Amino acid sequence: ERFKPLLLSTWNHGMPANDRAWEVLNRTGNLVDAVEEGVKVTELDMENLSVGLQGLPDREGIPTLDASIMKGDGSCGTVAFVRQVKHPISLARKVMDETPHVMLAGEGARQFAIAQGFPMESEKLSPKAEEMYQEWKKTSQYKPVVNIENHDTIGMIGLGADGKLAGSCTTSGLAFKMHGRVGDSPIIGAGLFVDDEVGAATATGLGESIIRICGSFLIVELMRQGRTPQEACEEAVRRLIAKNKDIKDIQAGFLAINKDGEYGAYAVHPGFNFARHHKNGQDLVDSKSKF
Ligand code: SD4
């Protein structure tokens, strides 16, 4: 099965994000705008507890955000551990387009946002996030749990009609993480990697497990050596399982597209799904998994 153009996004919330991205792509033909605008929908979704400022906070009760955007020509921009910004993906885009750098973090990223005219938002938690934070504080135990709300970062990868690729990834990271913790999503090659010569990949799940194997870069390099997107995702999961202890508690999932419009997905555990949008419309697909 091959599709061009093609958009893939992680999890159910990928559906409205893809709808928006598809509309932007059709109207403008600009794939980078499409993947930015698409995930902005998720950044504003009040129901989502792991993307945007309404996501679950760190253990100090502060929401801190990570995001990345990349084009297949090697251009990329990312922000990590940024506060008070409603659209970290747009800030990552500014890092890509307006600075000589790839990554800005923390207070420097926030200062850059102010300089670029981004409004500073309140850090008051949403009622749902506040309730869950208060509940968590009773025991203050951090243990990743497979497929609960703290595993639904949005990663989006797309292939345009012209054969060019782009991707985006944005998250509030793991719920109740240590202050300053950065996941895979803003690390180029971990949460996202795009190369017009080969294809694109993105990741969701426990960031530490994904960083450890350079997951998205690994998948693109495996495709470069001739694996299909599906085979590449499966090999990345095999590698991730080999390099992480307590795998029963770790969920991670990968999506990949190659430049011919073939695609694949694979996860450690059942429950990972993704939204797929192409000329015949959009659907939600359950990923296969190792266990
Ligand atoms: C992280 N990968 O910060 C993110 C969290 C995630 O789906 O993907 N949730 O580790």
Boltz pocket constraint, residues with backbone or C-beta under 6 A from the ligand:
constraints:
  - pocket:
      binder: B
      contacts: [[A, 50], [A, 149], [A, 150], [A, 151], [A, 152], [A, 153], [A, 154], [A, 171], [A, 172], [A, 173], [A, 174], [A, 182], [A, 183], [A, 184], [A, 185], [A, 203], [A, 204], [A, 205], [A, 206], [A, 207], [A, 208]]
      max_distance: 6.0
